[in-house]
Amino acid sequence: MSWQVSFLDKMNKIKILNLLSMAQRANKVVSGDFAVVKAADGGKARLILVADDAAEETKKKYQRMAENAGIKLYYLTDKEELGHCIGKEFRAVAAILDKGFADALTKLFEDR
């Protein structure tokens, strides 16, 4: 299952970005291809976020990975904004490692 942030209202988007920033400050986020694949393969990833402007092949790759691992995946904003809210440059993908943060983000995505 995946959702795009374009379906969310602006308030939920702000809450999602703030919660993602908080998760990063708590060291519960990994980003970039290698780190996310490693977290998903190791059973540590609880939620995967993919930038909405990522390449179609990238989106397909992570969609398959999430489905195979039973991890929820959501599309969120663009690479620049995704990277910025976790204190990095551009990021096409990030994974949440903490169940509490993942559950809170899922609730925000699904309460649209």
N, CA, C and O of each residue as an XYZ file, in Angstrom:
448
protein
N       0.844     -1.173      0.000
C       0.000      0.000      0.000
C       0.888      1.234      0.000
O       1.871      1.297      0.739
N       0.550      2.198     -0.813
C       1.311      3.443     -0.819
C       0.369      4.610     -1.067
O      -0.660      4.472     -1.729
N       0.736      5.744     -0.533
C      -0.037      6.970     -0.708
C       0.892      8.065     -1.195
O       2.097      8.039     -0.942
N       0.326      9.009     -1.884
C       1.100     10.175     -2.280
C       0.660     11.355     -1.444
O      -0.519     11.504     -1.121
N       1.616     12.186     -1.100
C       1.323     13.331     -0.259
C       0.424     14.341     -0.953
O      -0.207     15.163     -0.289
N       0.356     14.294     -2.265
C      -0.507     15.234     -2.976
C      -1.968     15.039     -2.581
O      -2.786     15.943     -2.751
N      -2.295     13.861     -2.055
C      -3.657     13.598     -1.603
C      -3.891     14.084     -0.181
O      -5.025     14.081      0.297
N      -2.853     14.492      0.481
C      -2.968     14.947      1.856
C      -3.202     16.444      1.888
O      -2.815     17.170      0.972
N      -3.837     16.890      2.950
C      -3.980     18.329      3.073
C      -2.664     18.935      3.565
O      -1.779     18.224      4.042
N      -2.555     20.218      3.444
C      -1.306     20.905      3.771
C      -0.928     20.712      5.239
O       0.254     20.587      5.559
N      -1.915     20.687      6.130
C      -1.637     20.533      7.552
C      -1.003     19.173      7.831
O      -0.036     19.087      8.587
N      -1.529     18.126      7.236
C      -0.947     16.801      7.434
C       0.466     16.734      6.868
O       1.337     16.094      7.456
N       0.702     17.383      5.741
C       2.044     17.388      5.160
C       3.035     18.028      6.117
O       4.135     17.509      6.305
N       2.664     19.138      6.720
C       3.535     19.815      7.683
C       3.790     18.908      8.884
O       4.924     18.804      9.351
N       2.753     18.256      9.383
C       2.913     17.340     10.516
C       3.838     16.183     10.153
O       4.680     15.783     10.957
N       3.684     15.644      8.942
C       4.536     14.541      8.491
C       5.993     14.973      8.425
O       6.873     14.264      8.912
N       6.252     16.120      7.831
C       7.627     16.607      7.709
C       8.235     16.896      9.079
O       9.411     16.613      9.307
N       7.445     17.456      9.987
C       7.945     17.725     11.343
C       8.253     16.421     12.085
O       9.275     16.316     12.763
N       7.371     15.435     11.956
C       7.590     14.149     12.615
C       8.808     13.440     12.026
O       9.572     12.798     12.748
N       8.979     13.558     10.736
C      10.155     12.971     10.080
C      11.437     13.637     10.584
O      12.437     12.958     10.818
N      11.414     14.946     10.750
C      12.566     15.657     11.302
C      12.857     15.207     12.736
O      14.015     15.042     13.121
N      11.805     15.013     13.512
C      11.967     14.552     14.888
C      12.576     13.145     14.918
O      13.444     12.863     15.744
N      12.124     12.269     14.027
C      12.670     10.914     13.952
C      14.150     10.961     13.582
O      14.945     10.183     14.110
N      14.520     11.855     12.693
C      15.934     11.998     12.311
C      16.772     12.442     13.504
O      17.862     11.917     13.731
N      16.263     13.411     14.267
C      17.007     13.878     15.444
C      17.159     12.767     16.484
O      18.109     12.777     17.268
N      16.229     11.812     16.493
C      16.303     10.669     17.412
C      17.121      9.520     16.823
O      17.187      8.439     17.410
N      17.740      9.749     15.673
C      18.547      8.728     14.970
C      17.728      7.494     14.613
O      18.213      6.369     14.734
N      16.502      7.697     14.178
C      15.622      6.600     13.796
C      15.305      6.614     12.303
O      14.331      6.004     11.862
N      16.139      7.317     11.527
C      15.958      7.411     10.080
C      17.275      7.065      9.396
O      18.342      7.512      9.817
N      17.189      6.268      8.344
C      18.333      6.073      7.447
C      17.895      6.540      6.075
O      16.712      6.482      5.739
N      18.851      7.004      5.279
C      18.488      7.494      3.954
C      19.547      7.103      2.949
O      20.683      6.786      3.299
N      19.147      7.135      1.699
C      20.033      6.721      0.622
C      19.823      5.251      0.308
O      19.390      4.471      1.156
N      20.139      4.892     -0.922
C      19.868      3.548     -1.418
C      20.486      2.449     -0.557
O      19.780      1.549     -0.103
N      21.783      2.516     -0.331
C      22.477      1.451      0.396
C      21.901      1.260      1.797
O      21.614      0.132      2.199
N      21.732      2.343      2.535
C      21.256      2.260      3.921
C      19.826      1.737      4.006
O      19.504      0.953      4.898
N      18.972      2.163      3.088
C      17.575      1.717      3.113
C      17.474      0.243      2.731
O      16.726     -0.505      3.361
N      18.214     -0.183      1.713
C      18.206     -1.598      1.320
C      18.709     -2.458      2.472
O      18.126     -3.499      2.776
N      19.788     -2.025      3.111
C      20.345     -2.775      4.240
C      19.337     -2.863      5.386
O      19.182     -3.927      5.985
N      18.655     -1.772      5.697
C      17.665     -1.765      6.775
C      16.477     -2.667      6.444
O      15.981     -3.392      7.307
N      16.028     -2.618      5.197
C      14.893     -3.455      4.792
C      15.282     -4.929      4.803
O      14.526     -5.764      5.299
N      16.451     -5.257      4.263
C      16.908     -6.640      4.232
C      17.171     -7.180      5.633
O      16.986     -8.369      5.890
N      17.599     -6.308      6.531
C      17.893     -6.717      7.901
C      16.684     -6.712      8.813
O      16.806     -7.013     10.001
N      15.512     -6.374      8.279
C      14.289     -6.364      9.078
C      14.175     -5.186     10.023
O      13.358     -5.214     10.943
N      14.975     -4.150      9.817
C      14.949     -2.987     10.705
C      14.037     -1.873     10.210
O      13.558     -1.070     11.010
N      13.790     -1.811      8.921
C      12.949     -0.747      8.362
C      11.486     -1.012      8.709
O      10.977     -2.113      8.497
N      10.828     -0.008      9.237
C       9.410     -0.115      9.586
C       8.512      0.603      8.577
O       7.320      0.314      8.472
N       9.107      1.547      7.833
C       8.358      2.350      6.877
C       9.353      2.914      5.883
O      10.455      3.310      6.264
N       8.981      2.956      4.617
C       9.860      3.524      3.590
C       9.169      4.739      2.974
O       7.980      4.706      2.655
N       9.937      5.801      2.819
C       9.459      7.024      2.175
C      10.262      7.242      0.908
O      11.492      7.205      0.930
N       9.567      7.469     -0.195
C      10.222      7.714     -1.481
C       9.790      9.087     -1.975
O       8.611      9.436     -1.917
N      10.748      9.854     -2.457
C      10.435     11.176     -3.007
C       9.544     11.012     -4.233
O       9.776     10.143     -5.073
N       8.541     11.844     -4.320
C       7.576     11.766     -5.416
C       8.227     12.033     -6.773
O       7.732     11.572     -7.802
N       9.337     12.777     -6.778
C      10.011     13.072     -8.047
C      11.181     12.124     -8.325
O      12.006     12.400     -9.197
N      11.259     11.016     -7.595
C      12.294     10.011     -7.870
C      12.011      9.364     -9.224
O      10.884      9.401     -9.719
N      13.037      8.776     -9.811
C      12.877      8.103    -11.103
C      11.875      6.955    -10.981
O      11.756      6.335     -9.925
N      11.167      6.682    -12.057
C      10.162      5.611    -12.045
C      10.763      4.264    -11.669
O      10.138      3.480    -10.954
N      11.973      3.992    -12.148
C      12.639      2.728    -11.793
C      12.933      2.660    -10.294
O      12.828      1.596     -9.684
N      13.296      3.783     -9.714
C      13.538      3.838     -8.267
C      12.245      3.555     -7.516
O      12.233      2.784     -6.556
N      11.175      4.170     -7.949
C       9.873      3.943     -7.307
C       9.482      2.470     -7.392
O       9.034      1.884     -6.406
N       9.651      1.875     -8.568
C       9.306      0.454     -8.749
C      10.161     -0.438     -7.859
O       9.658     -1.385     -7.255
N      11.460     -0.132     -7.779
C      12.379     -0.926     -6.965
C      11.928     -0.954     -5.510
O      11.850     -2.019     -4.898
N      11.634      0.212     -4.962
C      11.250      0.272     -3.556
C       9.839     -0.247     -3.316
O       9.546     -0.778     -2.245
N       8.969     -0.099     -4.301
C       7.621     -0.672     -4.182
C       7.725     -2.193     -4.062
O       7.092     -2.796     -3.195
N       8.526     -2.812     -4.936
C       8.724     -4.271     -4.875
C       9.362     -4.676     -3.553
O       8.933     -5.642     -2.921
N      10.383     -3.940     -3.138
C      11.071     -4.255     -1.897
C      10.110     -4.175     -0.711
O      10.100     -5.061      0.145
N       9.312     -3.128     -0.662
C       8.367     -2.950      0.440
C       7.329     -4.076      0.450
O       7.010     -4.625      1.505
N       6.811     -4.411     -0.720
C       5.818     -5.486     -0.802
C       6.409     -6.813     -0.350
O       5.773     -7.554      0.399
N       7.627     -7.118     -0.801
C       8.279     -8.380     -0.440
C       8.590     -8.465      1.047
O       8.524     -9.544      1.637
N       8.930     -7.327      1.658
C       9.299     -7.306      3.070
C       8.118     -7.010      3.992
O       8.259     -7.061      5.214
N       6.956     -6.700      3.415
C       5.791     -6.367      4.234
C       5.919     -5.029      4.944
O       5.429     -4.854      6.060
N       6.585     -4.087      4.283
C       6.806     -2.751      4.841
C       5.909     -1.764      4.104
O       5.784     -1.829      2.881
N       5.293     -0.863      4.834
C       4.493      0.175      4.175
C       5.414      1.167      3.489
O       6.511      1.459      3.966
N       4.948      1.676      2.361
C       5.714      2.647      1.582
C       4.800      3.812      1.234
O       3.646      3.617      0.851
N       5.320      5.011      1.368
C       4.581      6.215      1.009
C       5.451      7.102      0.142
O       6.672      7.139      0.296
N       4.814      7.813     -0.768
C       5.505      8.802     -1.604
C       5.301     10.157     -0.961
O       4.189     10.516     -0.573
N       6.384     10.900     -0.854
C       6.345     12.149     -0.116
C       7.163     13.227     -0.801
O       8.350     13.020     -1.054
N       6.589     14.332     -1.100
C       7.240     15.555     -1.542
C       8.291     15.326     -2.637
O       8.122     14.435     -3.470
N       9.347     16.098     -2.648
C      10.398     15.926     -3.651
C      11.727     15.622     -2.965
O      11.834     15.690     -1.740
N      12.735     15.288     -3.766
C      14.036     14.876     -3.216
C      14.668     15.976     -2.360
O      15.273     15.696     -1.326
N      14.524     17.213     -2.794
C      15.123     18.320     -2.052
C      14.467     18.482     -0.676
O      15.162     18.608      0.332
N      13.151     18.480     -0.638
C      12.445     18.669      0.632
C      12.607     17.461      1.559
O      12.741     17.624      2.772
N      12.596     16.258      0.994
C      12.816     15.054      1.799
C      14.198     15.116      2.447
O      14.338     14.860      3.643
N      15.201     15.450      1.668
C      16.550     15.575      2.211
C      16.650     16.676      3.251
O      17.261     16.494      4.304
N      16.054     17.806      2.956
C      16.131     18.957      3.859
C      15.542     18.637      5.235
O      16.122     19.011      6.255
N      14.401     17.950      5.274
C      13.760     17.718      6.570
C      14.499     16.673      7.405
O      14.217     16.533      8.595
N      15.445     15.930      6.804
C      16.262     15.013      7.600
C      17.713     15.501      7.686
O      18.613     14.744      8.051
N      17.922     16.772      7.346
C      19.227     17.384      7.511
C      20.269     16.953      6.491
O      21.467     16.992      6.772
N      19.826     16.545      5.320
C      20.736     16.102      4.260
C      20.494     16.947      3.014
O      19.645     17.838      2.997
N      21.264     16.642      1.975
C      20.996     17.296      0.694
C      19.814     16.579      0.049
O      18.796     16.357      0.704
N      19.932     16.228     -1.184
C      18.849     15.541     -1.886
C      18.780     14.086     -1.434
O      19.813     13.429     -1.303
N      17.580     13.581     -1.196
C      17.389     12.184     -0.855
C      16.153     11.676     -1.589
O      15.080     12.274     -1.508
N      16.317     10.567     -2.305
C      15.193      9.967     -3.018
C      14.443      8.982     -2.134
O      13.271      8.694     -2.376
N      15.119      8.463     -1.108
C      14.495      7.438     -0.275
C      15.007      7.537      1.158
O      16.160      7.894      1.403
N      14.121      7.212      2.096
C      14.474      7.154      3.512
C      13.644      6.050      4.150
O      12.567      5.707      3.664
N      14.155      5.503      5.236
C      13.429      4.474      5.975
C      13.368      4.867      7.444
O      14.333      5.385      8.007
N      12.226      4.613      8.045
C      12.030      4.845      9.473
C      12.322      3.530     10.185
O      11.806      2.481      9.799
N      13.148      3.589     11.223
C      13.576      2.383     11.921
C      12.782      2.108     13.198
O      12.852      1.007     13.743
N      12.046      3.078     13.667
C      11.336      2.962     14.941
C       9.847      2.712     14.712
O       9.214      3.406     13.917
N       9.298      1.735     15.397
C       7.881      1.394     15.237
C       6.965      2.554     15.634
O       5.971      2.815     14.956
N       7.289      3.245     16.719
C       6.459      4.368     17.169
C       6.378      5.474     16.137
O       5.289      5.961     15.834
N       7.527      5.880     15.589
C       7.531      6.911     14.547
C       6.821      6.407     13.292
O       6.067      7.149     12.662
N       7.060      5.156     12.933
C       6.417      4.586     11.739
C       4.904      4.562     11.899
O       4.176      4.898     10.965
N       4.427      4.168     13.071
C       2.983      4.133     13.316
C       2.374      5.534     13.274
O       1.296      5.735     12.715
N       3.076      6.499     13.871
C       2.575      7.878     13.869
C       2.533      8.438     12.448
O       1.569      9.108     12.078
N       3.561      8.173     11.654
C       3.564      8.642     10.268
C       2.477      7.963      9.453
O       1.802      8.609      8.652
N       2.305      6.668      9.653
C       1.253      5.937      8.943
C      -0.111      6.537      9.246
O      -0.927      6.722      8.344
N      -0.356      6.841     10.512
C      -1.634      7.443     10.897
C      -1.860      8.784     10.183
O      -2.966      9.075      9.729
N      -0.799      9.592     10.092
C      -0.934     10.872      9.394
C      -1.191     10.682      7.906
O      -1.991     11.412      7.321
N      -0.524      9.711      7.285
C      -0.757      9.442      5.868
C      -2.177      8.934      5.614
O      -2.802      9.288      4.615
N      -2.665      8.121      6.509
C      -3.969      7.487      6.275
C      -5.138      8.313      6.773
O      -6.277      8.038      6.397
N      -4.898      9.315      7.605
C      -5.949     10.227      8.061
C      -6.030     11.420      7.135
O      -5.791     12.554      7.550
N      -6.359     11.175      5.914
C      -6.345     12.264      4.937
C      -7.701     12.820      4.713
O      -7.866     13.745      3.918
